């Protein structure tokens, strides 16, 4: 039969034979005749059923097999290996095995499982024919058009019934894993990423992921897991990189954070806020005491005094006490602000004659500090200039109360008793606290101001000397190795009186590993060469007292040998102090600080840096010209 000029009837060659099911050979002409009869019966059946004439045609008989030997058993044909390049295991249009089974059902008289050939291009419904067509006639990924345009020799080779028989018998074994698969983790975030992005436990989204109920806010209410915010800023506060938490309007109506409430839960100074800013409950204190000897000239640079190079971190508080200070106290405070820079603000400054006491705090911690109170005591009434006495400032930070005292006791090698009297007068007459509540009134006594606070630091020029002649003291200093000053401290008057309990009751001092700080010739490291030949002594000291054991940890206790504008060397102490949570009942400082001093110090700092850059630029220009 001819359609569109193409002969679609199977070609039959009587000279070739094939093997039937019974093993007897049949001529190709007889096979072709039987196949035509079968096709005719199928066409009649479809016409009787009313099928559309556009249904795909039955597969045509494959072309003659050239070079095939007659009489080869079917078992031998099935035993031949199928080349992997001719096999299509993932054909999208159907399985070659299914197509062979369909052909066997349609043509039971044919001895071989003959697969249908590819459909013609002229077929109106290509998709239907392709769905039932075999995949062995096309290479993997090939199209029907590519199959039609292949060379005749290649197509004959690929359309061989031998290949069809082999593919019909092909079975794939299931995929087996040699080792068990690893369990799937619920959290797909890597450990390094979780460590690099530390999440604040106080944040809402963290609590939702961990399944823990969140119990914190700046107010008494709780943030619910389904709480919604209508502000971009509030969403930012709930992110993993923010330390702020959203505040509800009802909380703003009900609470006044300036006066505070009676509840510790949800308070500004409560446990939640303390955990957020101080997870280890430790506050850093940097304390300096220095007798300036009333010199008008100040050191050109105070970095070595406040920001030494061997310190890894700056501290939270800087408390500086000065005895016999310079005439211009405002200039001294400005120099301190210039040195500490914009990260710190001056919380408070108090003076008593030439005794100066200044407190600086980190700018972002000022909101957790109470109002600051101060008091003074004079120990030498007949003197017109207040050079001897004490000045103290008191404050509460979170729930821990602090007292800082700087003092100047009576001078003289043998006046130990007078110095004890100065101490007793100060602890009895220093009227602190005034408006601040006592954090533990059960441990306080009315006769000792140092018992009314949790943490007390007392520093200054106590004027206690080494009770030994100068030659012997210098000989001991020469033999001292590795900072071991125990031989010198055996003659220290203050250490002896503290051991006897006559002064500084309940106070401690860190281990001294530096040389005596008094008395030097100004501008040198040589001890007193004047006619008085004063014995080197530890007159400048820093002592501390705590209500609770081990609340104060000493990090550093040394002298600053680079400051030589006075006959005293400054003494520096760095401490870590344990904090506790508090209530908002204390009068808060409301973020107050000396703004005028702050601006002046930053202006000087900027001017200094600009001058240094200009000097370096001019120096480089001169070098280039030369």
C-alpha positions as CSV (number, residue, x, y, z in Angstrom):
1,X,0.0,0.0,0.0
2,X,1.3,3.4,-0.9
3,X,0.5,6.7,1.0
4,X,2.1,10.1,0.1
5,X,4.4,8.3,-2.3
6,X,5.8,6.1,0.4
7,X,5.5,2.4,0.4
8,X,4.3,1.4,3.9
9,X,3.8,-2.3,3.2
10,X,6.4,-4.7,4.6
11,X,9.1,-5.9,2.4
12,X,9.2,-9.7,1.9
13,X,12.1,-11.6,0.5
14,X,11.3,-15.3,-0.2
15,X,14.9,-16.3,-0.1
16,X,15.3,-15.6,3.7
17,X,14.0,-17.8,6.4
18,X,13.3,-17.3,10.1
19,X,12.8,-19.7,13.0
20,X,9.3,-20.1,14.4
21,X,8.1,-21.1,17.9
22,X,8.3,-24.8,17.1
23,X,11.8,-24.5,15.9
24,X,10.9,-25.2,12.2
25,X,12.1,-22.6,9.7
26,X,9.6,-20.5,7.8
27,X,10.2,-18.5,4.6
28,X,9.9,-14.8,4.8
29,X,7.1,-14.8,2.2
30,X,4.9,-17.0,4.4
31,X,5.7,-14.9,7.4
32,X,4.8,-11.7,5.6
33,X,1.5,-13.3,4.5
34,X,0.5,-14.3,8.0
35,X,1.4,-10.8,9.3
36,X,-0.8,-9.1,6.6
37,X,-3.7,-11.4,7.5
38,X,-3.3,-10.4,11.1
39,X,-3.2,-6.7,10.3
40,X,-6.4,-7.0,8.2
41,X,-8.2,-8.7,11.1
42,X,-7.2,-5.9,13.4
43,X,-8.3,-3.2,11.0
44,X,-11.7,-4.9,10.6
45,X,-12.1,-5.1,14.3
46,X,-11.4,-1.4,14.7
47,X,-13.8,-0.4,12.0
48,X,-16.6,-2.5,13.6
49,X,-15.9,-0.7,16.9
50,X,-16.1,2.8,15.4
51,X,-12.6,3.8,16.1
52,X,-11.2,6.9,14.4
53,X,-9.1,6.3,11.2
54,X,-6.5,8.6,12.7
55,X,-5.5,6.2,15.4
56,X,-1.8,5.2,15.2
57,X,-1.1,2.4,12.7
58,X,0.1,-1.0,13.8
59,X,3.8,-1.4,13.6
60,X,5.1,-2.4,10.2
61,X,7.3,-5.4,9.6
62,X,10.9,-4.7,10.2
63,X,13.3,-4.6,7.2
64,X,15.0,-7.7,6.0
65,X,17.8,-9.0,8.1
66,X,20.9,-9.1,6.0
67,X,23.7,-11.4,6.9
68,X,21.5,-13.4,9.4
69,X,22.2,-17.1,9.6
70,X,19.3,-19.5,9.4
71,X,18.6,-22.0,12.2
72,X,20.1,-20.1,15.2
73,X,18.2,-21.3,18.3
74,X,16.2,-18.6,20.2
75,X,18.1,-19.5,23.4
76,X,21.4,-18.6,21.7
77,X,19.9,-15.3,20.6
78,X,18.7,-14.5,24.1
79,X,22.1,-15.4,25.6
80,X,23.9,-12.8,23.6
81,X,24.9,-9.7,25.6
82,X,23.3,-6.4,24.8
83,X,25.6,-3.5,24.4
84,X,25.0,-0.7,26.9
85,X,25.2,1.9,24.2
86,X,22.1,0.5,22.5
87,X,20.0,0.3,25.7
88,X,17.5,2.9,26.7
89,X,16.7,2.4,30.4
90,X,15.1,5.8,31.0
91,X,13.1,6.4,27.9
92,X,10.3,8.9,28.7
93,X,7.8,7.5,26.2
94,X,7.6,4.0,27.5
95,X,9.3,0.8,28.2
96,X,10.7,-1.5,25.5
97,X,9.6,-4.5,27.5
98,X,6.0,-3.2,27.6
99,X,6.0,-2.6,23.8
100,X,7.2,-6.2,23.1
101,X,4.5,-7.6,25.3
102,X,1.9,-5.6,23.4
103,X,3.2,-6.9,20.0
104,X,3.1,-10.5,21.3
105,X,-0.6,-10.1,22.3
106,X,-1.5,-8.6,18.9
107,X,0.3,-11.1,16.7
108,X,0.3,-14.5,18.4
109,X,1.2,-16.3,15.2
110,X,4.6,-14.7,14.9
111,X,7.3,-16.7,16.4
112,X,9.5,-13.8,17.5
113,X,8.6,-10.9,19.8
114,X,8.7,-8.3,17.1
115,X,8.8,-4.6,18.3
116,X,6.9,-2.0,16.3
117,X,8.9,0.4,14.1
118,X,9.0,4.1,14.6
119,X,5.9,6.0,13.5
120,X,6.0,8.0,10.3
121,X,6.3,11.8,10.2
122,X,3.0,12.0,8.4
123,X,1.0,10.5,11.3
124,X,-1.4,13.1,12.7
125,X,-1.0,12.0,16.3
126,X,2.6,11.5,17.0
127,X,2.3,11.6,20.8
128,X,-0.1,8.6,20.9
129,X,2.2,6.5,18.7
130,X,5.2,7.6,20.7
131,X,3.5,6.5,24.0
132,X,3.3,2.9,22.8
133,X,6.4,2.8,20.7
134,X,9.5,1.0,21.8
135,X,12.5,2.9,23.2
136,X,15.1,0.6,21.7
137,X,14.7,2.1,18.3
138,X,16.0,5.5,19.5
139,X,19.1,6.4,21.3
140,X,18.7,8.0,24.8
141,X,17.7,11.7,24.3
142,X,17.0,11.2,20.6
143,X,13.8,12.4,18.9
144,X,11.5,10.7,16.4
145,X,12.8,12.9,13.6
146,X,16.3,11.9,14.3
147,X,15.3,8.2,14.1
148,X,13.8,8.7,10.7
149,X,16.9,10.4,9.3
150,X,19.4,7.8,10.4
151,X,21.3,5.8,7.8
152,X,19.6,2.6,6.7
153,X,22.5,0.4,7.8
154,X,22.5,1.9,11.3
155,X,18.7,1.7,11.6
156,X,18.7,-1.9,10.5
157,X,21.3,-2.7,13.0
158,X,19.4,-1.0,15.9
159,X,16.0,-2.5,14.8
160,X,17.3,-6.0,14.9
161,X,14.8,-8.4,16.6
162,X,17.8,-9.9,18.4
163,X,18.2,-6.6,20.3
164,X,14.5,-6.6,21.0
165,X,14.6,-10.0,22.5
166,X,17.5,-9.2,24.7
167,X,15.9,-5.9,26.0
168,X,12.7,-7.7,26.7
169,X,14.5,-10.0,29.0
170,X,16.5,-7.2,30.7
171,X,15.8,-6.7,34.4
172,X,17.5,-4.1,36.7
173,X,18.5,-4.9,40.2
174,X,17.4,-2.5,43.0
175,X,20.0,0.0,44.2
176,X,21.7,-1.1,47.4
177,X,23.8,1.2,49.7
178,X,27.0,-0.3,51.1
179,X,26.8,1.9,54.2
180,X,23.8,3.2,56.2
181,X,22.8,6.7,55.3
182,X,23.5,9.4,58.0
183,X,20.5,10.7,60.0
184,X,19.0,13.9,58.8
185,X,19.5,16.7,61.3
186,X,16.6,19.0,62.2
187,X,18.8,22.0,62.4
188,X,20.5,22.6,59.1
189,X,22.6,25.5,60.2
190,X,26.2,24.7,60.6
191,X,28.0,24.8,63.9
192,X,30.4,27.5,62.7
193,X,27.5,29.7,61.6
194,X,25.8,29.3,64.9
195,X,29.0,30.3,66.8
196,X,29.6,33.2,64.5
197,X,26.1,34.6,64.9
198,X,25.5,34.4,68.6
199,X,21.9,34.9,69.5
200,X,20.7,36.9,72.5
201,X,18.6,34.5,74.6
202,X,16.4,37.5,75.6
203,X,15.1,38.0,72.1
204,X,11.7,36.7,71.1
205,X,12.6,34.8,67.9
206,X,15.3,32.9,69.8
207,X,12.7,31.8,72.4
208,X,10.3,30.7,69.7
209,X,13.0,28.5,68.1
210,X,14.2,27.0,71.3
211,X,10.7,26.3,72.6
212,X,11.3,28.2,75.8
213,X,8.9,30.7,77.1
214,X,10.2,34.3,77.1
215,X,10.1,36.1,80.4
216,X,11.6,39.5,79.8
217,X,11.0,43.0,78.6
218,X,11.7,46.5,79.7
219,X,8.4,46.4,81.5
220,X,6.4,43.9,83.7
221,X,4.5,42.4,80.8
222,X,5.6,39.4,78.7
223,X,6.2,39.2,75.0
224,X,3.9,36.6,73.5
225,X,5.2,34.4,70.7
226,X,2.4,35.6,68.4
227,X,3.1,39.3,69.2
228,X,2.9,41.5,66.1
229,X,4.7,44.8,65.6
230,X,3.6,47.6,63.3
231,X,6.9,49.4,63.2
232,X,10.1,48.8,61.3
233,X,12.1,49.9,64.3
234,X,10.4,47.4,66.5
235,X,11.1,44.6,64.0
236,X,14.8,45.7,64.1
237,X,14.8,45.5,67.9
238,X,13.6,41.9,67.7
239,X,16.4,40.9,65.4
240,X,19.3,38.8,66.4
241,X,21.8,41.7,66.3
242,X,19.9,44.1,68.6
243,X,19.9,44.3,72.4
244,X,16.7,46.3,72.6
245,X,13.2,44.9,73.1
246,X,9.9,46.4,72.0
247,X,7.7,48.2,74.6
248,X,3.9,48.0,74.6
249,X,1.8,51.2,74.8
250,X,0.1,49.9,77.9
251,X,3.4,49.5,79.7
252,X,4.3,53.1,78.8
253,X,1.0,54.2,80.4
254,X,1.5,52.3,83.6
255,X,5.2,52.7,84.3
256,X,7.5,55.6,85.1
257,X,11.0,54.4,84.7
258,X,12.4,57.6,86.3
259,X,10.7,56.9,89.6
260,X,10.5,53.1,89.2
261,X,8.2,50.5,90.5
262,X,8.3,48.1,93.4
263,X,8.8,45.0,91.4
264,X,12.1,43.6,90.4
265,X,10.7,41.5,87.6
266,X,10.8,43.4,84.3
267,X,12.5,46.3,85.9
268,X,15.1,48.5,84.1
269,X,17.6,47.4,86.7
270,X,16.3,43.9,87.0
271,X,17.8,40.5,86.4
272,X,17.0,40.5,82.7
273,X,18.7,43.7,81.9
274,X,21.7,42.8,84.0
275,X,22.0,39.5,82.2
276,X,21.9,41.2,78.9
277,X,24.7,43.7,79.5
278,X,26.7,41.8,82.0
279,X,26.3,38.0,81.4
280,X,29.1,37.2,83.8
281,X,27.9,39.8,86.4
282,X,31.3,41.5,86.4
283,X,31.9,45.3,86.2
284,X,35.3,46.6,85.3
285,X,36.8,49.4,87.5
286,X,39.9,51.4,86.8
287,X,41.1,53.4,89.8
288,X,43.9,56.0,89.9
289,X,45.4,57.9,92.8
290,X,48.0,60.5,92.4
291,X,49.5,63.3,94.5
292,X,50.3,66.0,91.9
293,X,52.2,68.2,94.3
294,X,50.3,71.2,93.2
295,X,52.2,71.5,89.9
296,X,50.7,73.9,87.3
297,X,52.2,71.9,84.4
298,X,50.3,68.8,83.5
299,X,51.8,65.8,81.6
300,X,51.7,66.3,77.9
301,X,50.0,62.8,77.5
302,X,47.9,60.9,79.9
303,X,47.5,57.8,77.8
304,X,50.0,55.8,79.8
305,X,48.1,56.7,83.0
306,X,44.5,55.8,81.8
307,X,45.0,53.6,78.7
308,X,48.2,51.6,79.2
309,X,49.5,49.6,76.3
310,X,49.6,46.4,78.2
311,X,45.8,46.5,78.9
312,X,43.7,44.3,76.7
313,X,40.4,46.1,77.3
314,X,39.2,49.4,78.6
315,X,37.0,49.3,81.7
316,X,33.5,50.4,82.5
317,X,34.3,52.9,85.2
318,X,37.3,55.2,85.5
319,X,37.6,56.8,89.0
320,X,40.5,59.3,89.4
321,X,41.4,60.7,92.8
322,X,44.0,63.5,93.1
323,X,45.7,65.0,96.1
324,X,47.4,68.4,96.0
325,X,45.8,68.9,92.6
326,X,46.6,71.5,90.0
327,X,45.1,75.0,90.5
328,X,42.8,74.7,87.5
329,X,40.5,71.7,88.3
330,X,38.4,72.3,85.2
331,X,41.5,71.9,83.0
332,X,42.3,68.7,84.7
333,X,38.9,67.2,84.1
334,X,39.0,68.4,80.4
335,X,42.3,66.6,80.0
336,X,40.8,63.4,81.4
337,X,37.9,63.7,78.9
338,X,40.2,64.3,76.0
339,X,42.2,61.2,76.9
340,X,39.3,58.8,77.4
341,X,37.6,60.0,74.2
342,X,33.9,59.8,73.0
343,X,33.3,56.4,74.5
344,X,33.2,57.8,78.0
345,X,31.3,60.7,79.7
346,X,32.1,62.4,83.0
347,X,29.4,61.1,85.4
348,X,30.4,63.3,88.4
349,X,33.2,65.4,89.8
350,X,33.6,66.6,93.4
351,X,36.4,68.5,95.1
352,X,37.5,69.5,98.6
353,X,40.2,72.2,98.5
354,X,42.9,70.6,96.4
355,X,41.4,67.1,96.6
356,X,39.7,66.1,93.4
357,X,37.6,63.1,92.7
358,X,36.2,62.4,89.2
359,X,34.1,59.5,87.9
360,X,33.8,58.6,84.2
361,X,31.5,55.9,82.9
362,X,30.9,54.2,79.6
363,X,28.4,56.2,77.6
364,X,26.0,53.3,77.0
365,X,25.9,52.3,80.7
366,X,24.8,55.7,82.1
367,X,21.1,54.7,82.1
368,X,21.6,52.0,84.7
369,X,23.3,54.4,87.2
370,X,21.6,56.2,90.0
371,X,22.0,59.8,91.0
372,X,25.5,60.5,92.4
373,X,26.0,62.0,95.8
374,X,29.1,63.4,97.4
375,X,30.3,64.5,100.8
376,X,33.6,65.9,102.2
377,X,35.4,65.9,105.5
378,X,38.2,68.2,106.8
379,X,40.8,66.8,109.1
380,X,42.8,70.0,109.5
381,X,40.5,72.8,110.7
382,X,43.0,75.5,111.3
383,X,44.4,75.4,107.8
384,X,43.2,78.0,105.4
385,X,43.7,75.7,102.4
386,X,41.9,72.4,102.6
387,X,44.8,70.0,101.9
388,X,44.0,67.3,104.4
389,X,40.8,65.4,104.6
390,X,38.6,63.3,102.3
391,X,36.0,63.6,99.5
392,X,33.7,60.7,98.7
393,X,31.0,60.0,96.0
394,X,28.3,57.4,96.3
395,X,26.2,55.7,93.6
396,X,24.2,52.6,92.8
397,X,24.8,50.7,89.6
398,X,22.0,48.2,89.0
399,X,21.5,46.8,92.5
400,X,25.1,47.2,93.8
401,X,26.0,50.3,95.8
402,X,29.5,51.8,95.5
403,X,31.4,54.3,97.7
404,X,34.6,55.9,96.4
405,X,36.8,57.9,98.8
406,X,40.0,59.7,98.1
407,X,41.9,61.2,101.1
408,X,45.1,62.9,102.2
409,X,46.3,62.0,105.7
410,X,48.7,63.8,108.0
411,X,52.3,63.7,106.8
412,X,55.4,62.9,108.8
413,X,57.5,59.8,109.4
414,X,56.5,59.3,113.0
415,X,52.9,60.6,113.0
416,X,51.1,57.3,112.8
417,X,48.7,58.1,115.5
418,X,47.5,61.3,113.8
419,X,46.9,59.4,110.6
420,X,44.7,56.9,112.6
421,X,42.7,59.8,114.0
422,X,42.2,61.1,110.4
423,X,40.8,57.8,109.4
424,X,38.4,57.5,112.3
425,X,37.1,61.0,111.8
426,X,36.4,60.4,108.1
427,X,34.5,57.1,108.6
428,X,32.3,58.8,111.2
429,X,31.7,62.2,109.6
430,X,31.3,61.3,105.9
431,X,27.5,61.8,105.5
432,X,26.7,59.2,102.8
433,X,24.3,58.0,101.5
434,X,21.8,60.9,101.5
435,X,18.9,60.0,99.3
436,X,20.1,56.7,98.0
437,X,18.6,53.6,99.7
438,X,20.9,51.4,101.7
439,X,21.0,48.1,99.8
440,X,21.5,46.1,103.0
441,X,20.7,48.1,106.1
442,X,21.0,45.0,108.4
443,X,24.8,45.1,107.8
444,X,25.2,48.8,108.2
445,X,26.4,50.7,111.3
446,X,25.9,54.4,112.0
447,X,29.5,54.9,113.1
448,X,31.2,53.6,110.0
449,X,30.3,54.9,106.5
450,X,32.1,52.0,104.8
451,X,29.5,49.5,106.2
452,X,26.6,51.2,104.3
453,X,27.7,50.1,100.8
454,X,28.3,46.9,99.0
455,X,31.6,47.8,97.5
456,X,34.0,50.4,98.9
457,X,37.2,51.7,97.4
458,X,39.4,54.0,99.5
459,X,42.5,55.4,97.9
460,X,44.9,58.4,98.2
461,X,48.0,59.6,99.9
462,X,47.8,58.0,103.3
463,X,51.4,59.1,104.1
464,X,52.3,55.9,105.9
465,X,56.1,55.3,105.7
466,X,58.6,52.5,105.8
467,X,59.9,52.4,109.4
468,X,63.5,51.8,108.5
469,X,66.5,54.0,107.7
470,X,67.1,54.9,104.0
471,X,70.3,53.0,103.5
472,X,68.7,49.8,104.7
473,X,65.6,50.4,102.5
474,X,67.8,51.0,99.4
475,X,69.8,47.9,100.1
476,X,66.6,45.8,100.2
477,X,65.3,47.4,97.0
478,X,68.5,46.4,95.2
479,X,68.2,42.8,96.4
480,X,64.5,42.6,95.5
481,X,64.0,40.3,92.5
482,X,61.0,39.6,90.3
483,X,58.9,42.2,92.1
484,X,59.0,40.5,95.5
485,X,58.7,43.4,97.9
486,X,57.9,41.3,101.0
487,X,61.1,42.4,102.7
488,X,60.2,46.1,102.3
489,X,56.5,45.6,103.4
490,X,57.8,44.1,106.6
491,X,58.6,47.6,107.6
492,X,55.5,49.2,106.3
493,X,53.5,51.2,108.9
494,X,50.1,50.8,107.2
495,X,50.4,47.0,106.8
496,X,51.3,46.8,110.5
497,X,48.3,48.9,111.6
498,X,45.9,47.0,109.4
499,X,47.1,43.8,110.8
500,X,46.5,45.1,114.4
501,X,43.0,46.2,113.4
502,X,43.5,49.9,114.3
503,X,42.8,51.3,110.9
504,X,40.9,50.3,107.7
505,X,38.8,47.6,109.5
506,X,37.6,45.1,107.0
507,X,39.7,46.4,104.1
508,X,42.1,44.5,101.8
509,X,44.9,45.4,99.6
510,X,46.3,43.6,96.5
511,X,49.8,42.3,96.5
512,X,52.4,45.1,96.0
513,X,54.9,44.2,93.3
514,X,56.2,47.7,92.5
515,X,58.8,50.0,94.0
516,X,57.9,52.7,96.5
517,X,56.1,55.7,94.9
518,X,57.5,58.4,97.2
519,X,59.7,60.5,97.1
520,X,61.3,61.2,93.7
521,X,63.1,64.2,92.3
522,X,60.8,65.8,89.8
523,X,61.5,64.6,86.3
524,X,63.7,61.7,87.2
525,X,63.7,58.2,88.7
526,X,66.0,59.1,91.5
527,X,64.7,59.2,95.1
528,X,64.9,62.3,97.2
529,X,68.3,64.0,97.0
530,X,67.4,67.1,99.0
531,X,68.8,67.8,102.5
532,X,65.9,65.9,104.1
533,X,66.9,62.6,102.3
534,X,63.4,61.1,102.9
535,X,63.1,57.4,103.0
536,X,61.3,55.8,100.0
537,X,57.8,54.7,101.1
538,X,54.5,53.4,99.9
539,X,52.4,56.4,100.7
540,X,50.0,56.1,97.7
541,X,47.6,53.1,98.2
542,X,44.4,51.6,96.9
543,X,42.3,49.6,99.4
544,X,38.9,47.9,99.0
545,X,36.2,46.4,101.1
546,X,33.2,44.2,100.1
547,X,30.1,43.1,102.0
548,X,30.2,39.7,100.3
549,X,33.2,37.4,100.1
550,X,35.1,37.3,96.8
551,X,33.0,40.0,95.1
552,X,36.1,42.0,94.1
553,X,38.8,40.4,91.9
554,X,42.1,42.3,91.4
555,X,43.4,42.3,87.9
556,X,46.2,44.8,88.2
557,X,47.9,46.8,91.0
558,X,50.9,48.8,89.9
559,X,52.5,52.3,89.6
560,X,52.8,54.5,86.5
561,X,56.6,55.2,86.2
562,X,56.2,57.3,83.0
563,X,54.5,60.2,84.8
564,X,57.3,62.2,86.4
565,X,55.9,65.7,86.9
566,X,55.5,65.2,90.6
567,X,57.5,63.8,93.5
568,X,54.9,61.0,93.7
569,X,54.2,58.2,91.1
570,X,50.6,57.5,90.3
571,X,49.2,54.2,91.5
572,X,46.7,52.3,89.3
573,X,44.3,49.5,90.2
574,X,42.1,47.5,87.9
575,X,39.3,45.4,89.5
576,X,36.4,43.3,88.5
577,X,33.4,43.7,90.8
578,X,30.4,41.4,91.0
579,X,27.1,43.0,90.3
580,X,23.6,42.1,91.5
581,X,20.2,43.1,90.1
582,X,18.2,45.8,91.7
583,X,14.8,47.5,91.7
584,X,13.7,50.7,90.0
585,X,12.9,52.3,93.3
586,X,16.3,54.1,93.4
587,X,16.5,57.6,92.0
588,X,18.0,57.2,88.6
589,X,20.4,59.6,87.1
590,X,18.4,59.9,83.9
591,X,21.5,59.9,81.8
592,X,22.9,63.1,83.1
593,X,26.6,64.0,82.4
594,X,28.7,67.1,81.8
595,X,27.9,67.8,78.2
596,X,30.0,71.0,78.0
597,X,33.1,69.1,79.2
598,X,32.4,66.3,76.8
599,X,32.2,68.6,73.7
600,X,35.4,70.4,74.8
601,X,37.3,67.2,75.3
602,X,36.3,65.8,71.9
603,X,37.2,69.1,70.2
604,X,40.6,69.0,71.7
605,X,41.1,65.4,70.7
606,X,40.1,66.1,67.1
607,X,42.4,69.1,67.0
608,X,45.3,67.1,68.4
609,X,44.8,64.4,65.8
610,X,44.7,66.9,63.0
611,X,47.9,68.5,64.1
612,X,49.6,65.1,64.3
613,X,48.5,64.3,60.7
614,X,49.7,67.6,59.5
615,X,53.1,67.1,61.2
616,X,53.5,63.7,59.6
617,X,52.5,65.0,56.2
618,X,55.1,67.8,56.4
619,X,57.7,65.4,57.6
620,X,57.1,63.1,54.7
621,X,57.3,66.0,52.3
622,X,60.7,67.1,53.6
623,X,62.0,63.6,53.3
624,X,60.8,63.4,49.7
625,X,62.5,66.7,48.8
626,X,65.8,65.8,50.4
